Amino acid sequence: MADFGIKISQEGFDVKTCDDKDLVMSSEFNLLKTKTTGVQVTAGTVAHGLSYVPIFFTNRPFATATHYSLVGDDLSYCDATNLTTVTNNTRYYLFYQQSI
């Protein structure tokens, strides 16, 4: 029985025969699955509803508040209950995968 899924190859590569390194995406890859995203307007907590520490990314706005910094450029942290942001207007991305 054949496996089913989705594969997308880079331009110039045959998706049916190319190596994994030549794929843009494959449903066989371990991809992050998004739980929720948002912007925490004031510093504080966001309850994520998971009973473990999930993988998360946060970033905060530059002084102009029109552009955001690189991921990991702030002091936000996460536990098994909440994501805690320490600056205003923190953009966050929470994933279902457990952090290690």
N, C-alpha and C positions, 0 to 999 in steps of 0.2 A: 504494500500500500504506500502511495506517495505521500510525502510531507506537504503541507500547505502553509502558505505564508506570503509575505511581501518582501521583495528585494528591489533595490534601485541601484543601478551601476553608475559609475562615473562616465562622463561622455567619452566615447571611443572604446568602451569595453562592453562585451556581450554579457548581459546579466545572467544568462544561462550557463556560461562556462568560466567566468572570471573568478579570480581568487577573492576571498573576503576583504583583503586590503584594498581592492578596487571597487568596493561597494560604498555607496553613500549611506545606505540604510538597509538593514535586514531585520525582519521580525524575529530572527533567531538570536540577535544581539541582546544583551541585557541592557535595556533602555530604562532610564528613570521615568517613573510614572507619577505624574503630578497629582498631588492631593489638593493643594489650593495655592493661589497667588493673591497678592494684594499690596496695598500701601498702608502702613501703620502711620497715621497722620501725627499722632503724638506718641512719644516714647511710652512703652508699656508692654503688655503681654497679648499674645494671640493664642487662644486655646486651639490645639490641633486635633484633639480627640483620639490620639493614638496612645497606646500604653507602652511605647518605647521611644527612644530618641531617634527621630527621622533625619535623613539627609536634608539639609536646607541650604539655600543661598540667600544672602541679603546684600543689599547695596544701598547707599545713601546718596542724596543729591549733593552736587557741588554747591559752592556758595551762591551761585546764580539760581539754584533750584530748578533749572531747566534741563540739566543733564545729570545723569547718575554716574557714580564712580564705578570702578571695577568691582567684581564680586569679591567679597571677603575683606573689604576695606573699612569695616566698622566693627563694633564690639558686641554685636548681637550674639545671643547664645540660646541653646535649646535644651530642654530636658524632656522627660517622658510625658509631660503635661502641656507645656507652653513653649512658644517661641517668645523670647524677651528681646525687645529692641531698646537701645539706649539713646537713640537720636530720633528726632522728628522726621516724618516723611521717609521712613525706611521702606524700600520696596523689598518684598520677600517672596520666596518660592519654597514651598514645602513639598516633599516627595514621600511616597509610601515606603520606599526602601529604608531599612534600618541602618543607622549610622554605626560604624564600628570603631 
